[in-house]
Amino acid sequence: MWRAGAKAKLAALTLLGGAGAAAIATSDDPSSTFKICTIVPLRLIRDSVTAATMAFDYQYSLWGLKEGSIEWLRAKHEVHNRCAYRLQELCFRNGGIYIKLGQHIGQLEYVVPREYVQTMRASMLKRCPVSSYDQVRSVFVKELGEPPEKIFAEFDPVPLASASLAQVHAAKTHDGEKVAVKVQHTHLTDTAIADIATVGLVVNFLHWFFPAFDYRWLVDEIRESAPKELDFLFEARNSEKCLDNFRRLSPHMADSIYAPKVYWNLSTSRLLTMEFMDAAEITDVSAMQKLGIQPIDVSKLVSQAFAEMTFKHGFVHCDPHAANMMVRPLPSSKWNCFGKRKPQLILLDHGLYKELDFETKTNYAALWKALIFADVNAIKENSVKLGAGEDLYALFAGVLTMRPWSRVIDPSVDHLVLEGKDSDRSELQMYASQYFSQISELLRRLPRVILLMLKTNDCIRAVTHALLQESSLETFLIIGRVSSEAVTEAKRMLHKRSIIWDLSIWLEQMLLEARLLSMRIALWLLQLKKSLFS
């Protein structure tokens, strides 16, 4: 038996070796093909071992324990932690697309088990790969024909920052302009397609072994988005389209949103040269206060910007974590008598955008309007339209707001506010664990674009919490206003104008203003009460 198995392995290795040699010999780029043929099998073996180990650990650790018992919950927590660590190490060893997978998982709070979220969030943005200067030079020579020290008057060989797909260097053009140069990690182009395939194999295996673990949508999303994120010219065009949308569709706040200018003559699909931004990081409260910028104003600006993108533009930056946003004083603003200045939001890393078609955008706006005003019938109607189904619409509302259904439908003005207390987080984590299989089914049903909206919501929530140490009712007032305006505009587009119709729209707008005013008065009273009794 052992000899037969050894012969089978030897035959497989010989077959793989022969196929690899043939591929290298007939390739137009033998060195790249050699890399693929040597790296991919090792990654596939690594993936298979990790997946099998995780599956065995879950099966063995929970064997014989009654589901829902204290012993089962303790064992499940421990196995989640062990497997999250194994997945983290796999992502780091493989790098590239795997790091991106880990970052996606780290931003899906209360959608995947919290042990995975905490493990990935604590490490995936801090331990990204760094390319050597020789590798950076090779990208320049291949893309622009010359090394960076000739293309630029100055080029810092030490990167300012490194992410999963690229790293950023400071440089100065021959015209004396300071720029930031984003350089793609050298191996990604060669291995990206194979990496996506091997990640798919792991996720499909885990789904086959554990039917409740259905995150194949995440692989589908990475398969679709990775080629776009690896094309920096696509990213540059996204940044310009984003600003153009604000100028055309949201002119009242266009000056408050900025993206670095692109130097097209110094950019390719693997190199992106941009204006260097001298600004504060979005969560650096101390730095922004020194500039005269208040955290509450930044929080409101971020909420307004992403509400406009989501409900009005239908073209949404879907990776707005803290490292991808900065803030500076609005150039046209002056210090007021209270020593404050208006903020300008700077959006970075425009590789991952999603477009919402008219129907999806309208239904999503109507759903958020219903959530803000606790309209049960409209919540159900629009959740069903978006694919949640009549059986999971309440769960969908809970995942969107991170609030239990009893709070979602509570008519009190602060019904969606999370205070950031440990009891709040524990309650949410309990719900996520209790309804894990239902959440997996919900994610399977929803369109992928809505799944990316969930991720975007979580990112914005995290930024708001970092700025204010709690969720803000002001944020929900902004979402309520912008989503309501979007719904009204959609009605205008779908119906022929008439005096009666215009009157009904006007009355609807007046009602909206009255509701928002009452909520703002209630907010003021809550804040007054808080200040008096704190």
C-alpha positions as CSV (number, residue, x, y, z in Angstrom):
1,M,0.0,0.0,0.0
2,W,2.8,2.4,1.0
3,R,4.8,1.6,-2.2
4,A,1.7,2.2,-4.3
5,G,1.1,5.6,-2.7
6,A,4.8,6.5,-3.1
7,K,4.6,5.5,-6.8
8,A,1.5,7.6,-7.2
9,K,3.2,10.7,-5.6
10,L,6.3,10.1,-7.8
11,A,4.2,9.9,-10.9
12,A,2.3,13.1,-10.0
13,L,5.6,14.9,-9.3
14,T,7.0,13.7,-12.6
15,L,3.9,14.8,-14.5
16,L,3.9,18.2,-12.8
17,G,7.6,18.6,-13.5
18,G,7.2,17.6,-17.1
19,A,4.2,19.9,-17.6
20,G,6.2,22.7,-15.9
21,A,9.2,22.2,-18.1
22,A,7.1,22.2,-21.2
23,A,5.4,25.4,-20.2
24,I,8.7,27.1,-19.5
25,A,10.2,26.0,-22.9
26,T,7.2,27.3,-24.9
27,S,6.7,30.5,-23.0
28,D,7.4,34.0,-24.3
29,D,8.6,35.0,-20.8
30,P,10.4,31.9,-19.5
31,S,11.5,33.6,-16.2
32,S,8.0,34.5,-15.3
33,T,6.6,31.1,-16.2
34,F,9.4,29.5,-14.2
35,K,8.3,31.5,-11.1
36,I,4.7,30.4,-11.6
37,C,5.7,26.7,-12.0
38,T,7.8,26.8,-8.9
39,I,5.7,29.0,-6.6
40,V,2.1,27.8,-7.4
41,P,2.6,24.1,-6.5
42,L,4.2,25.1,-3.2
43,R,1.3,27.5,-2.4
44,L,-1.3,24.9,-3.4
45,I,0.3,22.3,-1.0
46,R,0.5,25.0,1.7
47,D,-3.2,25.9,1.1
48,S,-4.3,22.2,1.1
49,V,-2.5,21.4,4.4
50,T,-3.9,24.5,6.1
51,A,-7.5,23.8,4.9
52,A,-7.3,20.2,5.9
53,T,-5.8,21.1,9.3
54,M,-8.5,23.6,10.0
55,A,-11.3,21.1,8.9
56,F,-9.8,18.4,11.2
57,D,-9.5,20.8,14.1
58,Y,-13.1,21.9,13.9
59,Q,-14.3,18.3,13.5
60,Y,-12.2,16.9,16.3
61,S,-12.5,19.8,18.8
62,L,-16.4,19.9,18.6
63,W,-16.9,16.1,18.5
64,G,-19.4,14.8,21.0
65,L,-20.2,18.3,22.5
66,K,-23.8,19.4,22.6
67,E,-24.3,22.4,20.3
68,G,-24.9,25.6,22.3
69,S,-23.6,24.2,25.6
70,I,-20.9,26.0,27.6
71,E,-18.3,23.4,26.7
72,W,-19.2,23.6,23.0
73,L,-19.0,27.5,23.0
74,R,-15.7,27.4,24.8
75,A,-14.3,24.8,22.4
76,K,-15.6,26.7,19.4
77,H,-14.0,29.9,20.5
78,E,-10.7,28.2,21.0
79,V,-10.8,26.5,17.6
80,H,-11.8,29.8,15.9
81,N,-8.7,31.4,17.4
82,R,-6.4,28.6,16.4
83,C,-7.7,28.5,12.8
84,A,-7.7,32.3,12.5
85,Y,-4.0,32.2,13.4
86,R,-3.4,29.4,10.8
87,L,-5.2,31.4,8.1
88,Q,-3.2,34.6,9.1
89,E,0.1,32.8,8.8
90,L,-1.0,31.3,5.4
91,C,-1.8,34.8,4.2
92,F,1.6,36.1,5.3
93,R,3.6,33.2,3.8
94,N,1.8,33.5,0.5
95,G,1.5,37.3,0.4
96,G,-0.1,39.4,-2.4
97,I,-3.7,38.3,-3.1
98,Y,-3.8,36.4,0.2
99,I,-3.0,39.5,2.2
100,K,-5.9,41.1,0.4
101,L,-8.2,38.2,1.4
102,G,-7.1,38.6,5.0
103,Q,-7.8,42.4,4.9
104,H,-11.3,41.7,3.5
105,I,-12.0,39.3,6.4
106,G,-10.7,41.8,8.9
107,Q,-13.3,44.3,7.7
108,L,-16.3,42.1,7.9
109,E,-17.1,42.5,11.5
110,Y,-20.1,40.5,12.8
111,V,-20.3,38.8,9.4
112,V,-17.5,36.3,10.0
113,P,-16.6,35.0,13.5
114,R,-15.1,37.7,15.6
115,E,-11.9,35.7,16.3
116,Y,-11.1,35.9,12.6
117,V,-11.9,39.6,12.4
118,Q,-9.8,40.4,15.4
119,T,-6.8,38.4,14.3
120,M,-6.8,39.8,10.7
121,R,-7.6,43.3,11.7
122,A,-4.7,43.4,14.2
123,S,-2.1,42.2,11.7
124,M,-3.1,42.6,8.0
125,L,-2.5,46.3,7.7
126,K,0.7,46.2,9.8
127,R,2.7,43.3,8.3
128,C,2.4,43.8,4.6
129,P,5.3,42.7,2.3
130,V,8.0,45.2,1.3
131,S,9.8,45.0,-2.0
132,S,13.6,45.6,-2.1
133,Y,15.0,48.6,-3.9
134,D,16.4,46.3,-6.6
135,Q,12.9,45.0,-7.2
136,V,11.5,48.6,-7.3
137,R,14.2,49.5,-9.9
138,S,13.3,46.5,-12.0
139,V,9.6,47.7,-12.1
140,F,10.7,51.1,-13.2
141,V,13.1,49.8,-15.9
142,K,10.4,47.5,-17.3
143,E,7.6,50.1,-17.2
144,L,9.4,53.4,-18.0
145,G,12.7,52.2,-19.5
146,E,14.9,53.9,-16.8
147,P,15.6,53.5,-13.1
148,P,13.9,55.9,-10.6
149,E,17.1,57.9,-9.9
150,K,17.1,59.0,-13.5
151,I,13.4,59.6,-13.9
152,F,13.2,61.7,-10.7
153,A,15.5,64.4,-9.3
154,E,15.2,62.7,-5.9
155,F,13.8,59.3,-5.0
156,D,13.7,57.9,-1.5
157,P,14.6,54.1,-1.7
158,V,12.9,53.5,1.7
159,P,9.1,53.3,1.2
160,L,6.8,55.6,3.2
161,A,4.3,52.7,3.5
162,S,3.6,49.2,2.1
163,A,0.3,47.5,1.5
164,S,-0.8,44.1,0.1
165,L,-0.4,45.0,-3.6
166,A,2.1,47.9,-3.6
167,Q,4.3,50.3,-1.7
168,V,4.7,54.1,-1.8
169,H,7.9,56.1,-2.1
170,A,8.5,59.8,-1.8
171,A,10.2,61.5,-4.8
172,K,10.8,64.9,-6.4
173,T,10.3,65.6,-10.1
174,H,12.9,67.5,-12.1
175,D,10.4,70.5,-11.9
176,G,10.8,70.4,-8.1
177,E,7.4,69.0,-7.3
178,K,7.1,66.6,-4.5
179,V,5.3,63.4,-5.5
180,A,4.2,60.0,-4.1
181,V,5.0,57.0,-6.3
182,K,3.1,53.8,-5.9
183,V,5.1,50.8,-7.1
184,Q,3.4,47.4,-7.5
185,H,5.1,44.4,-5.8
186,T,7.1,42.6,-8.5
187,H,5.6,39.0,-8.1
188,L,1.9,39.9,-8.2
189,T,1.4,40.1,-12.0
190,D,2.9,36.6,-12.4
191,T,1.0,34.9,-9.6
192,A,-2.3,36.8,-9.2
193,I,-4.4,34.5,-11.3
194,A,-3.0,31.3,-9.8
195,D,-3.4,32.8,-6.3
196,I,-7.1,33.5,-6.9
197,A,-7.5,29.9,-8.1
198,T,-5.8,28.4,-5.1
199,V,-7.8,30.6,-2.7
200,G,-10.9,29.4,-4.4
201,L,-9.9,25.8,-3.9
202,V,-9.4,26.3,-0.1
203,V,-12.8,28.1,0.3
204,N,-14.6,25.5,-1.8
205,F,-13.1,22.7,0.2
206,L,-14.1,24.3,3.5
207,H,-17.6,24.9,2.2
208,W,-17.8,21.2,1.1
209,F,-16.7,20.1,4.6
210,F,-18.8,22.7,6.4
211,P,-21.9,23.6,4.3
212,A,-22.6,26.6,6.7
213,F,-19.2,28.0,5.8
214,D,-20.1,29.6,2.5
215,Y,-17.7,32.4,1.6
216,R,-17.4,31.6,-2.0
217,W,-18.8,35.1,-2.8
218,L,-15.6,36.5,-1.2
219,V,-13.5,34.6,-3.7
220,D,-15.8,35.7,-6.6
221,E,-15.3,39.3,-5.4
222,I,-11.5,39.0,-5.3
223,R,-11.5,37.3,-8.7
224,E,-13.4,40.3,-10.1
225,S,-11.7,43.1,-8.3
226,A,-8.0,42.0,-8.2
227,P,-7.3,42.6,-11.9
228,K,-8.7,46.1,-11.6
229,E,-6.7,46.8,-8.4
230,L,-3.6,45.6,-10.1
231,D,-4.1,48.1,-13.0
232,F,-3.0,51.5,-11.6
233,L,-4.3,53.4,-14.6
234,F,-7.7,52.1,-13.8
235,E,-7.3,53.4,-10.2
236,A,-6.2,56.8,-11.6
237,R,-9.3,57.0,-13.7
238,N,-11.5,56.1,-10.7
239,S,-10.0,59.0,-8.7
240,E,-10.9,61.4,-11.5
241,K,-14.4,60.0,-11.9
242,C,-15.0,60.3,-8.2
243,L,-14.1,64.0,-8.1
244,D,-16.1,64.6,-11.3
245,N,-19.2,63.0,-9.7
246,F,-19.0,65.4,-6.7
247,R,-18.7,68.4,-9.1
248,R,-21.7,67.3,-11.2
249,L,-24.0,65.6,-8.6
250,S,-23.0,67.0,-5.3
251,P,-21.7,70.6,-6.1
252,H,-22.6,71.8,-2.6
253,M,-19.7,69.8,-1.1
254,A,-17.3,69.3,-4.1
255,D,-14.7,71.6,-2.6
256,S,-14.6,69.5,0.6
257,I,-13.5,66.3,-1.3
258,Y,-10.1,65.8,-2.9
259,A,-7.9,63.2,-4.5
260,P,-4.2,63.5,-5.3
261,K,-3.4,64.8,-8.8
262,V,-2.1,62.1,-11.2
263,Y,1.0,62.6,-13.2
264,W,-0.1,60.6,-16.3
265,N,3.3,60.8,-18.1
266,L,5.0,59.1,-15.1
267,S,2.3,56.4,-14.6
268,T,1.6,53.0,-16.0
269,S,-0.5,50.0,-15.0
270,R,2.2,49.1,-12.4
271,L,3.4,52.6,-11.4
272,L,1.3,55.5,-10.2
273,T,2.8,58.9,-9.6
274,M,0.6,61.3,-7.7
275,E,0.7,64.6,-5.9
276,F,2.3,64.2,-2.4
277,M,-0.3,65.0,0.3
278,D,0.8,66.8,3.4
279,A,-2.2,66.1,5.6
280,A,-3.2,64.4,8.8
281,E,-4.3,60.8,8.9
282,I,-8.1,60.5,9.3
283,T,-7.9,59.0,12.8
284,D,-5.0,61.2,14.1
285,V,-7.2,63.4,16.3
286,S,-4.3,65.3,17.9
287,A,-2.8,66.3,14.5
288,M,-6.1,67.5,13.1
289,Q,-6.9,69.6,16.2
290,K,-3.5,71.3,15.9
291,L,-4.7,72.3,12.4
292,G,-7.9,73.7,13.8
293,I,-10.1,70.8,12.6
294,Q,-12.6,69.3,14.9
295,P,-13.2,65.4,14.9
296,I,-17.0,65.8,14.9
297,D,-16.7,67.9,11.7
298,V,-14.5,65.2,10.1
299,S,-16.9,62.5,11.1
300,K,-19.8,64.4,9.5
301,L,-17.9,65.1,6.3
302,V,-16.9,61.4,6.0
303,S,-20.6,60.3,6.5
304,Q,-21.8,62.9,4.0
305,A,-19.3,62.0,1.4
306,F,-20.0,58.3,1.4
307,A,-23.8,58.8,1.7
308,E,-23.6,61.0,-1.5
309,M,-21.4,58.4,-3.3
310,T,-23.7,55.6,-2.3
311,F,-27.2,57.0,-2.7
312,K,-26.7,59.7,-5.4
313,H,-23.6,58.9,-7.5
314,G,-23.9,55.1,-7.4
315,F,-20.1,54.9,-7.7
316,V,-18.6,54.0,-4.3
317,H,-15.1,53.8,-2.9
318,C,-15.3,50.4,-1.2
319,D,-12.0,50.3,0.7
320,P,-12.3,53.4,3.0
321,H,-10.3,52.1,5.9
322,A,-8.3,54.6,8.0
323,A,-5.1,54.3,5.9
324,N,-6.9,55.3,2.8
325,M,-8.2,58.7,4.0
326,M,-6.5,61.9,5.2
327,V,-7.7,65.3,6.2
328,R,-6.5,68.9,6.0
329,P,-8.0,72.3,6.3
330,L,-10.1,73.3,3.4
331,P,-7.8,75.6,1.4
332,S,-10.4,78.3,0.9
333,S,-11.4,78.3,4.6
334,K,-10.1,80.7,7.2
335,W,-9.8,80.4,11.0
336,N,-13.1,81.4,12.6
337,C,-13.5,83.3,15.9
338,F,-13.4,79.9,17.8
339,G,-10.1,78.9,16.3
340,K,-11.7,76.3,14.0
341,R,-11.3,75.6,10.3
342,K,-13.4,73.5,7.9
343,P,-12.0,70.1,6.9
344,Q,-11.2,68.8,3.5
345,L,-11.4,65.0,3.0
346,I,-8.6,63.4,0.9
347,L,-9.4,60.0,-0.6
348,L,-6.5,57.6,-1.4
349,D,-6.3,54.2,-3.1
350,H,-9.0,54.3,-5.6
351,G,-8.5,50.7,-6.9
352,L,-11.7,49.2,-5.5
353,Y,-14.9,51.0,-6.6
354,K,-18.4,49.5,-7.1
355,E,-21.2,50.8,-9.3
356,L,-24.8,50.5,-8.2
357,D,-27.3,50.3,-11.0
358,F,-30.4,52.6,-10.7
359,E,-32.7,50.0,-9.2
360,T,-30.2,48.8,-6.6
361,K,-29.2,52.3,-5.7
362,T,-32.8,53.4,-5.3
363,N,-33.8,50.3,-3.2
364,Y,-30.8,50.6,-1.0
365,A,-31.5,54.3,-0.4
366,A,-35.1,53.5,0.4
367,L,-34.0,50.8,2.8
368,W,-31.7,53.1,4.7
369,K,-34.4,55.8,4.8
370,A,-36.7,53.2,6.3
371,L,-34.0,52.1,8.8
372,I,-33.4,55.7,10.0
373,F,-37.2,56.3,10.5
374,A,-37.9,52.8,11.8
375,D,-40.5,52.1,9.1
376,V,-41.1,48.4,9.5
377,N,-43.0,47.8,6.3
378,A,-40.5,49.7,4.1
379,I,-37.6,47.9,5.7
380,K,-39.2,44.6,4.8
381,E,-40.2,45.7,1.3
382,N,-36.8,47.0,0.3
383,S,-34.9,44.2,2.0
384,V,-36.9,41.7,-0.1
385,K,-36.2,43.8,-3.3
386,L,-32.5,43.6,-2.6
387,G,-32.6,39.8,-2.2
388,A,-32.7,39.1,1.5
389,G,-36.1,37.3,1.3
390,E,-39.1,37.5,3.5
391,D,-37.5,35.2,6.1
392,L,-34.2,37.0,6.5
393,Y,-35.1,40.7,6.1
394,A,-34.9,41.3,9.9
395,L,-31.4,39.8,10.0
396,F,-30.4,41.9,7.0
397,A,-31.5,45.1,8.9
398,G,-29.5,43.9,11.9
399,V,-26.3,43.3,9.9
400,L,-26.6,46.7,8.2
401,T,-27.1,48.6,11.4
402,M,-25.3,46.3,13.9
403,R,-28.4,46.5,16.1
404,P,-30.9,43.8,17.1
405,W,-34.3,43.9,15.5
406,S,-35.9,45.2,18.7
407,R,-33.7,48.3,18.4
408,V,-34.0,48.7,14.7
409,I,-37.8,49.1,14.9
410,D,-37.7,51.2,18.1
411,P,-39.1,54.7,17.3
412,S,-36.8,56.5,19.7
413,V,-34.5,59.0,18.0
414,D,-31.2,57.3,19.0
415,H,-32.4,53.7,18.2
416,L,-29.5,53.0,15.9
417,V,-26.7,54.5,18.0
418,L,-24.0,52.3,19.3
419,E,-22.5,53.6,22.5
420,G,-19.3,51.6,22.2
421,K,-19.8,49.8,25.5
422,D,-18.5,46.3,26.0
423,S,-22.1,45.1,26.6
424,D,-23.1,46.4,23.1
425,R,-20.2,44.6,21.5
426,S,-20.9,41.4,23.4
427,E,-24.5,41.5,22.4
428,L,-23.6,41.9,18.7
429,Q,-21.0,39.1,18.9
430,M,-23.5,36.8,20.5
431,Y,-26.0,37.5,17.7
432,A,-23.3,36.9,15.1
433,S,-22.3,33.6,16.6
434,Q,-26.0,32.5,17.2
435,Y,-27.1,33.2,13.7
436,F,-23.9,32.3,11.8
437,S,-25.6,29.8,9.5
438,Q,-28.4,32.3,8.7
439,I,-25.8,35.1,8.1
440,S,-24.0,32.8,5.7
441,E,-27.3,32.1,3.8
442,L,-28.0,35.9,3.7
443,L,-24.6,36.6,2.2
444,R,-25.2,33.9,-0.4
445,R,-28.5,35.6,-1.4
446,L,-27.4,39.2,-1.6
447,P,-25.9,40.8,-4.7
448,R,-22.1,41.1,-4.4
449,V,-22.3,44.9,-4.7
450,I,-24.4,44.9,-1.5
451,L,-21.9,42.8,0.3
452,L,-19.2,45.4,-0.6
453,M,-21.6,48.0,0.8
454,L,-21.6,46.0,4.1
455,K,-17.8,46.2,4.1
456,T,-17.8,49.9,3.4
457,N,-20.3,50.5,6.2
458,D,-18.0,48.7,8.6
459,C,-15.0,50.8,7.5
460,I,-16.8,54.1,8.0
461,R,-18.2,52.9,11.3
462,A,-14.6,52.1,12.5
463,V,-13.4,55.6,11.4
464,T,-16.2,57.3,13.1
465,H,-15.6,55.4,16.3
466,A,-11.9,56.2,16.2
467,L,-12.8,59.9,15.9
468,L,-15.6,60.1,18.5
469,Q,-15.1,57.0,20.6
470,E,-18.8,56.2,19.8
471,S,-21.2,56.1,17.0
472,S,-22.8,59.4,16.2
473,L,-26.5,60.2,15.9
474,E,-25.5,63.0,13.5
475,T,-24.2,60.3,11.1
476,F,-27.7,58.8,11.0
477,L,-29.3,62.2,10.4
478,I,-27.0,62.7,7.4
479,I,-27.8,59.2,6.1
480,G,-31.5,59.9,6.6
481,R,-31.4,63.2,4.7
482,V,-29.2,62.0,1.7
483,S,-31.1,58.7,1.3
484,S,-34.4,60.5,1.4
485,E,-33.3,63.0,-1.2
486,A,-32.1,60.2,-3.4
487,V,-35.5,58.4,-3.2
488,T,-37.3,61.6,-4.0
489,E,-35.1,62.2,-7.0
490,A,-35.7,58.7,-8.2
491,K,-39.4,59.3,-8.0
492,R,-39.1,62.4,-10.1
493,M,-37.2,60.5,-12.8
494,L,-39.8,57.7,-12.9
495,H,-43.0,59.8,-13.1
496,K,-44.3,62.4,-15.5
497,R,-44.4,65.8,-14.0
498,S,-47.8,67.4,-13.2
499,I,-49.1,69.9,-10.7
500,I,-50.5,67.2,-8.4
501,W,-47.3,65.2,-8.6
502,D,-45.1,68.2,-7.9
503,L,-47.3,69.1,-4.9
504,S,-47.0,65.6,-3.5
505,I,-43.3,65.7,-3.8
506,W,-43.2,69.1,-2.1
507,L,-45.3,67.8,0.7
508,E,-43.0,64.8,1.1
509,Q,-40.0,67.1,1.3
510,M,-41.7,69.3,3.9
511,L,-42.5,66.2,6.0
512,L,-38.9,65.0,5.7
513,E,-37.7,68.4,6.9
514,A,-40.1,68.3,9.9
515,R,-39.0,64.8,10.8
516,L,-35.3,65.7,10.6
517,L,-35.9,68.9,12.6
518,S,-37.7,66.9,15.4
519,M,-34.8,64.4,15.4
520,R,-32.3,67.2,15.7
521,I,-34.2,68.8,18.6
522,A,-34.3,65.4,20.3
523,L,-30.5,65.1,19.6
524,W,-29.9,68.5,21.2
525,L,-32.0,67.5,24.3
526,L,-30.1,64.2,24.6
527,Q,-26.8,66.0,24.5
528,L,-28.0,68.5,27.1
529,K,-29.1,65.7,29.4
530,K,-25.8,63.9,28.9
531,S,-23.8,67.0,29.8
532,L,-25.9,67.8,32.8
533,F,-25.8,64.3,34.3
534,S,-22.3,63.2,33.3
